[in-house]
Amino acid sequence: MEIGEKIRKLLKDNKLSLREFCIKHNLIYTTVTFQINKNNPGYDILSCLTKEFPGIDVNWLFGESENNGATEFHNNNQEIIDEVIEKLVNLKNNLTQI
């Protein structure tokens, strides 16, 4: 899988469209699309990817590893956050009953 495909997969796995990613990071959509289609993303795109997905496996992104820990990392963080929120709500409910 080429770097452009990996970027698209990363965004899709995290339910973020390329257009949304560009808007969020103040990138020009047509330029980003061109660079990704040519498998030649610029520094600005790569920098924004690491900000958006701090757990991204850059070795996977650049083809040096088959492991893609990035989407799992991001999804696991959300699962942890959801679990903490649920426990806090339960704790709050238990404390109000006392």
N, C-alpha and C positions, 0 to 999 in steps of 0.2 A: 504494500500500500504506500503510495506517494504521500509527501507531506501535506499537500492540498487536501487529499482525501481524509487524512488523519485529522486535520483541522475541522473539516466539515463533520466528521464523525463525533469529534469531541463536543462541538457545539450542539449537534443533534441529540447526543446522549444526555446533555444537560438542558435540553428543551430551550435552546437559545438559537434563534435564526441568525444568519450571517448579517442581515440588515439590522437586527436588534443589537448585535454585538458592535457593529460599526457606529450606530447612533450612540450607544452607551459609552463608547470610548473615543468619540469624536473623530472617527476615521471616515474617509471618503469611500462609500460603498463600491463604486465602479472600479476604483484603484485596487481595493482589497480583493474584489472578485477576480480581476485580471491577474493579480499576483498569485492568488491561490490556484487559479486555473492553470497557470504556468509553473506551479510547484516552486515558486520563488518568492515566499512572503518576506517582506521587508522587516527591518528591526522594529518599526512601530507596531506592526501586527504581532510579532513575537513577544514584544514587551507587554502589550495589552493582554495577550493570552496568559502570560505568567501572572499578571495582576488578577485577571478574572478567575484563573484556576491555579492557585498557589501550589497545589500538590501535583501539578502536571509532571509527568515523567519525560523530561526533555530528551533523554536517550531514545525513548520510544518515538517521540515526535520526529527526531532526525534519523530514524531508521537503525539505530545502534542497538535496539532492544525490541523484542517481540512483546514484552509486557506493557500493558497499558494500565497503569495504576491511577491515572488522572481521573477518569470518570468514576472509578470506584471510590477514590478518595473524596471527591466532591459529594457523591451520593451518600457515603458513610457519614460525612459531616452533617448533612441534612437529617439523616436518620438519628444521629446522636442528639441534635438540637430538638427534634420532635419528641424524643424520649425524655429529655430533660424537662421540656415544657409540660409533658403529660405528668411527670412525677411532681413538678411544682404545683400543678393544678390539684392533684390528689392530696398533696401535703396541705395546701390551703383549705381544701374541703374538710380534711381531718381536723385541722386547727380550729375551724369555725364551729365544729360540732362539740368542742370541748367546753 
